[in-house]
Amino acid sequence: MALAIKNISSCVLRKNATVAQDVTCTSANTDYAATNALSVGTCYVVIYCASVCKVAMGAATSSTNGVYVGAGIPTIFPVYVTGIAADDTIHVQSPVAGAVVTITQMAD
């Protein structure tokens, strides 16, 4: 039986366990990779952008890859970190040039 995670609304907030990085979408509708891959031990990421954006894990965002995050709505995603940088890097894009996407790692 598969485990289904539904309606995650929070996770533990601990000292030094909420590393964040910003990705600026300089051009509209263009894929940008985060500078740093997710750290081993990351269980969730919180994605926030004042504009609508699309995110994907370990692969470029495109018209057929990624999930949209609503403008101004922090969204929590469970993640599985493999330890392989290319697979553990978040990719983002926004239809709004100059949009800043914040990726916050949560250890639990």
Backbone as a chain_set.jsonl record, in Angstrom:
{"seq": "MALAIKNISSCVLRKNATVAQDVTCTSANTDYAATNALSVGTCYVVIYCASVCKVAMGAATSSTNGVYVGAGIPTIFPVYVTGIAADDTIHVQSPVAGAVVTITQMAD", "coords": {"N": [[0.844, -1.18, 0.0], [0.582, 2.183, -0.84], [1.927, 5.125, 0.639], [0.21, 8.01, 1.381], [0.555, 11.461, 1.475], [-1.15, 14.096, 2.722], [-2.534, 17.343, 2.755], [-0.469, 18.777, 4.165], [0.4, 21.093, 6.509], [2.228, 22.204, 8.187], [5.565, 21.98, 9.583], [8.251, 20.961, 11.754], [9.835, 23.678, 13.311], [13.043, 24.447, 13.726], [16.058, 25.541, 15.327], [18.638, 26.593, 13.187], [17.757, 24.882, 11.16], [16.466, 25.692, 8.92], [17.362, 26.499, 6.263], [17.577, 28.851, 3.683], [17.25, 29.919, 0.264], [17.308, 32.264, -2.393], [16.009, 32.535, -5.685], [16.276, 34.386, -8.513], [14.166, 35.137, -11.104], [15.162, 36.343, -13.756], [14.416, 36.701, -16.457], [11.209, 36.332, -17.982], [9.334, 33.27, -18.052], [11.488, 31.459, -18.193], [13.717, 28.859, -17.363], [15.338, 28.529, -14.235], [17.917, 27.345, -12.215], [18.353, 26.565, -8.777], [21.071, 27.843, -6.831], [22.292, 26.192, -4.948], [22.153, 22.713, -4.231], [19.643, 20.768, -2.493], [20.115, 20.093, 0.967], [21.311, 17.069, 2.493], [19.066, 15.337, 4.522], [17.004, 17.086, 4.38], [13.544, 17.282, 4.509], [11.267, 18.576, 3.677], [10.363, 21.252, 1.464], [9.726, 24.705, 1.447], [8.128, 26.744, -0.736], [8.081, 30.012, -1.888], [6.781, 32.839, -3.548], [6.114, 36.116, -4.589], [4.854, 36.405, -6.957], [3.118, 34.301, -9.349], [4.583, 31.086, -9.836], [6.516, 28.357, -11.191], [7.7, 25.192, -10.2], [10.204, 22.602, -10.076], [11.79, 19.486, -9.318], [15.085, 18.591, -9.639], [15.082, 18.733, -12.415], [14.697, 20.667, -15.389], [12.226, 23.246, -15.469], [9.365, 23.443, -17.558], [6.998, 23.696, -20.274], [5.819, 21.282, -19.952], [6.756, 20.224, -17.579], [6.848, 20.487, -14.111], [5.315, 22.143, -11.282], [2.758, 24.451, -10.514], [2.888, 27.237, -8.286], [0.884, 29.254, -6.368], [0.58, 32.844, -6.499], [2.039, 34.628, -3.881], [1.487, 32.667, -2.008], [2.756, 30.636, 0.309], [4.008, 27.407, -0.196], [4.205, 24.056, 0.791], [6.254, 21.314, 0.107], [6.812, 17.844, 0.285], [9.991, 16.264, 0.07], [12.454, 14.087, -1.388], [15.698, 13.597, -0.763], [18.477, 12.715, -2.609], [21.229, 12.878, -2.513], [22.608, 13.326, -4.768], [23.683, 15.955, -6.539], [22.602, 17.069, -8.973], [20.086, 15.873, -9.081], [18.951, 16.815, -6.79], [18.483, 19.505, -6.934], [16.491, 22.363, -6.997], [14.421, 23.679, -9.524], [13.129, 26.623, -11.053], [10.624, 28.806, -12.509], [9.023, 31.77, -13.709], [6.217, 33.573, -15.001], [6.595, 36.194, -14.732], [8.916, 38.621, -15.174], [11.804, 39.171, -13.223], [10.798, 38.127, -10.898], [11.164, 36.811, -7.612], [11.95, 33.799, -6.208], [11.695, 32.089, -3.226], [13.265, 29.467, -1.636], [12.937, 27.367, 0.966], [14.488, 25.126, 3.087], [13.399, 22.421, 5.075], [14.156, 20.471, 7.821], [12.57, 18.717, 9.186]], "CA": [[0.0, 0.0, 0.0], [1.361, 3.42, -0.946], [1.69, 6.136, 1.655], [-0.247, 9.276, 0.812], [0.692, 12.612, 2.356], [-2.207, 15.0, 2.3], [-2.82, 18.524, 3.575], [0.616, 19.171, 5.057], [0.27, 22.519, 6.766], [3.354, 22.698, 8.969], [6.592, 21.039, 9.993], [8.97, 21.455, 12.928], [10.717, 24.827, 13.124], [14.15, 24.262, 14.662], [17.235, 26.391, 15.146], [19.582, 26.194, 12.137], [17.204, 23.83, 10.306], [15.623, 26.346, 7.917], [18.231, 27.161, 5.298], [16.795, 29.377, 2.558], [17.964, 30.565, -0.83], [16.453, 32.943, -3.357], [16.321, 32.413, -7.106], [15.645, 35.474, -9.248], [13.79, 34.807, -12.483], [15.489, 37.569, -14.468], [13.558, 36.745, -17.647], [9.953, 35.597, -17.847], [9.187, 31.961, -18.692], [12.811, 30.875, -18.387], [14.102, 28.004, -16.25], [16.503, 28.885, -13.428], [18.233, 26.362, -11.182], [18.868, 27.113, -7.524], [22.525, 27.781, -6.761], [22.695, 25.053, -4.128], [21.265, 21.55, -4.121], [19.094, 20.59, -1.151], [20.993, 19.388, 1.899], [20.882, 15.769, 2.989], [18.279, 15.518, 5.733], [15.843, 17.924, 4.089], [12.32, 16.484, 4.337], [10.263, 19.415, 3.021], [10.757, 22.591, 1.047], [8.665, 25.705, 1.384], [8.344, 27.601, -1.896], [7.302, 31.252, -1.816], [7.044, 33.883, -4.534], [5.025, 37.097, -4.626], [4.2, 36.173, -8.254], [2.946, 32.89, -9.656], [5.812, 30.472, -10.335], [6.475, 26.915, -11.413], [8.888, 24.573, -9.615], [10.452, 21.19, -10.36], [12.925, 18.939, -8.572], [16.069, 17.838, -10.391], [14.914, 18.832, -13.866], [14.266, 22.001, -15.81], [10.807, 23.534, -15.634], [9.01, 23.654, -18.964], [5.547, 23.655, -20.466], [5.342, 19.949, -19.575], [7.366, 19.757, -16.334], [6.819, 21.4, -12.967], [4.022, 22.384, -10.654], [2.577, 25.875, -10.227], [2.669, 27.726, -6.932], [0.119, 30.491, -6.464], [1.233, 34.097, -6.101], [1.922, 35.016, -2.488], [1.02, 31.543, -1.189], [3.827, 29.691, 0.627], [3.553, 26.043, -0.435], [5.123, 23.067, 1.345], [6.347, 20.065, -0.647], [7.734, 16.835, 0.799], [11.026, 15.94, -0.911], [13.38, 13.003, -1.098], [17.039, 14.03, -1.166], [19.251, 11.543, -3.016], [22.661, 13.08, -2.344], [23.151, 13.621, -6.103], [23.379, 17.386, -6.683], [21.725, 17.358, -10.114], [18.742, 15.399, -8.755], [18.486, 17.494, -5.576], [18.44, 20.943, -7.178], [15.175, 22.884, -7.362], [14.356, 24.565, -10.689], [11.953, 27.504, -10.99], [10.4, 29.809, -13.545], [7.835, 32.589, -13.479], [5.838, 34.376, -16.165], [6.861, 37.588, -14.368], [10.349, 38.92, -15.145], [12.266, 39.751, -11.97], [10.196, 37.45, -9.742], [12.122, 36.157, -6.72], [11.397, 32.598, -5.591], [12.431, 31.681, -2.036], [13.22, 28.031, -1.346], [13.371, 27.136, 2.342], [14.605, 23.712, 3.418], [12.97, 22.062, 6.431], [14.697, 19.154, 8.143], [11.487, 17.857, 9.676]], "C": [[0.885, 1.237, 0.0], [0.964, 4.383, 0.16], [1.3, 7.431, 0.971], [-0.103, 10.372, 1.849], [-0.269, 13.661, 1.848], [-2.316, 16.156, 3.275], [-1.733, 18.845, 4.583], [0.511, 20.67, 5.262], [1.42, 23.074, 7.587], [4.371, 21.586, 9.185], [7.382, 21.707, 11.117], [9.89, 22.611, 12.547], [11.806, 24.739, 14.181], [15.298, 25.195, 14.318], [18.182, 25.763, 14.115], [19.067, 25.09, 11.221], [16.292, 24.411, 9.228], [16.474, 27.165, 6.956], [17.381, 27.606, 4.109], [17.724, 29.951, 1.502], [16.945, 31.164, -1.79], [16.953, 32.68, -4.776], [15.557, 33.524, -7.813], [15.417, 35.056, -10.688], [13.957, 36.081, -13.316], [14.602, 37.764, -15.694], [12.306, 35.912, -17.406], [10.02, 34.263, -18.592], [10.506, 31.299, -19.059], [13.164, 30.052, -17.158], [15.369, 28.527, -15.573], [16.696, 27.812, -12.375], [18.718, 27.09, -9.939], [20.384, 26.955, -7.509], [22.987, 26.534, -6.029], [21.657, 23.935, -4.17], [20.748, 21.473, -2.687], [20.058, 19.772, -0.298], [20.418, 18.029, 2.261], [20.163, 16.001, 4.317], [17.073, 16.42, 5.536], [14.643, 17.016, 3.821], [11.248, 17.239, 3.561], [10.945, 20.661, 2.483], [9.508, 23.463, 1.065], [9.027, 26.615, 0.22], [7.463, 28.827, -1.741], [7.751, 32.195, -2.922], [5.855, 34.833, -4.526], [4.237, 36.986, -5.932], [3.973, 34.674, -8.417], [4.275, 32.341, -10.172], [5.576, 28.985, -10.523], [7.771, 26.354, -10.854], [8.978, 23.111, -10.03], [11.692, 20.767, -9.588], [13.824, 18.172, -9.526], [15.945, 17.87, -11.896], [14.388, 20.213, -14.203], [12.742, 22.103, -15.862], [10.548, 23.808, -17.109], [7.496, 23.657, -19.071], [4.971, 22.307, -20.04], [5.93, 19.435, -18.264], [7.334, 20.835, -15.27], [5.406, 21.577, -12.461], [3.932, 23.87, -10.304], [2.358, 26.116, -8.752], [1.986, 29.077, -7.075], [0.874, 31.695, -5.944], [0.961, 34.395, -4.629], [1.464, 33.916, -1.548], [2.196, 30.605, -0.907], [3.282, 28.266, 0.516], [4.618, 25.067, 0.031], [5.061, 21.794, 0.502], [7.244, 19.091, 0.104], [8.739, 16.506, -0.302], [11.829, 14.74, -0.44], [14.736, 13.413, -1.65], [17.898, 12.799, -1.41], [20.733, 11.647, -2.689], [23.367, 13.345, -3.666], [22.718, 15.052, -6.439], [22.399, 17.678, -7.819], [20.283, 16.953, -9.825], [18.116, 16.173, -7.6], [18.42, 19.01, -5.715], [17.044, 21.344, -7.646], [15.328, 23.812, -8.564], [13.067, 25.375, -10.599], [11.832, 28.325, -12.266], [9.134, 30.568, -13.181], [7.5, 33.33, -14.769], [6.102, 35.865, -15.933], [8.373, 37.801, -14.294], [10.707, 39.598, -13.832], [11.67, 39.109, -10.726], [11.287, 36.748, -8.93], [11.414, 35.0, -6.021], [12.288, 32.223, -4.413], [12.172, 30.209, -1.778], [13.768, 27.842, 0.053], [13.351, 25.642, 2.616], [14.162, 23.492, 4.859], [13.437, 20.645, 6.703], [13.624, 18.202, 8.627], [10.204, 18.646, 9.738]], "O": [[1.841, 1.315, 0.772], [-0.198, 4.441, 0.562], [2.0, 7.893, 0.071], [-0.581, 10.234, 2.975], [-0.21, 14.067, 0.687], [-2.204, 15.967, 4.486], [-2.032, 19.154, 5.737], [0.531, 21.435, 4.298], [1.579, 24.291, 7.678], [4.075, 20.406, 8.993], [7.191, 22.891, 11.394], [10.635, 22.523, 11.571], [11.551, 24.925, 15.371], [15.48, 25.585, 13.165], [18.482, 24.57, 14.166], [19.866, 24.422, 10.565], [15.443, 23.705, 8.684], [16.316, 28.381, 6.856], [16.568, 26.839, 3.594], [18.829, 30.405, 1.798], [15.852, 30.626, -1.969], [18.156, 32.612, -5.027], [14.332, 33.595, -7.723], [16.347, 34.673, -11.398], [12.99, 36.806, -13.547], [14.098, 38.861, -15.937], [12.349, 34.902, -16.704], [10.676, 34.146, -19.627], [10.624, 30.661, -20.105], [12.939, 30.493, -16.031], [16.334, 28.913, -16.232], [15.739, 27.412, -11.713], [19.408, 28.105, -10.031], [20.916, 26.025, -8.116], [23.956, 25.891, -6.433], [20.451, 24.18, -4.148], [21.345, 22.045, -1.775], [20.73, 18.868, -0.795], [19.202, 17.853, 2.33], [20.625, 16.79, 5.142], [16.216, 16.516, 6.413], [14.72, 16.095, 3.007], [10.423, 16.635, 2.875], [11.986, 21.076, 2.991], [8.404, 23.022, 0.746], [10.114, 27.192, 0.194], [6.262, 28.717, -1.495], [8.943, 32.331, -3.197], [4.708, 34.39, -4.462], [3.088, 37.421, -6.005], [4.571, 33.871, -7.701], [5.012, 33.043, -10.864], [4.572, 28.432, -10.075], [8.828, 26.964, -11.01], [7.966, 22.465, -10.302], [12.538, 21.594, -9.249], [13.385, 17.209, -10.154], [16.627, 17.116, -12.59], [13.713, 20.848, -13.393], [12.06, 21.155, -16.253], [11.406, 24.339, -17.815], [6.797, 23.624, -18.058], [3.77, 22.196, -19.794], [5.63, 18.308, -17.868], [7.749, 21.969, -15.51], [4.434, 21.211, -13.123], [4.909, 24.47, -9.855], [1.732, 25.316, -8.057], [2.453, 29.942, -7.815], [1.71, 31.576, -5.049], [-0.187, 34.413, -4.186], [1.091, 34.193, -0.409], [2.599, 29.85, -1.792], [2.225, 27.954, 1.065], [5.795, 25.225, -0.291], [3.986, 21.266, 0.218], [8.337, 19.471, 0.524], [8.38, 16.474, -1.479], [11.874, 14.426, 0.749], [14.903, 13.56, -2.861], [18.034, 11.943, -0.536], [21.423, 10.631, -2.597], [24.578, 13.564, -3.694], [21.529, 15.324, -6.603], [21.463, 18.456, -7.639], [19.353, 17.621, -10.278], [16.894, 16.186, -7.446], [18.313, 19.72, -4.716], [16.488, 20.746, -8.567], [16.248, 24.628, -8.617], [12.042, 24.88, -10.13], [12.802, 28.512, -13.0], [8.285, 30.071, -12.441], [8.394, 33.675, -15.542], [5.868, 36.693, -16.814], [9.036, 37.218, -13.437], [9.998, 40.496, -13.379], [12.003, 39.507, -9.61], [12.215, 36.167, -9.492], [10.411, 35.192, -5.333], [13.497, 32.057, -4.575], [11.028, 29.76, -1.709], [14.939, 28.125, 0.304], [12.339, 24.973, 2.41], [14.502, 24.27, 5.751], [13.16, 19.729, 5.929], [13.769, 16.987, 8.483], [9.166, 18.109, 10.125]]}, "num_chains": 1, "name": "protein.A"}
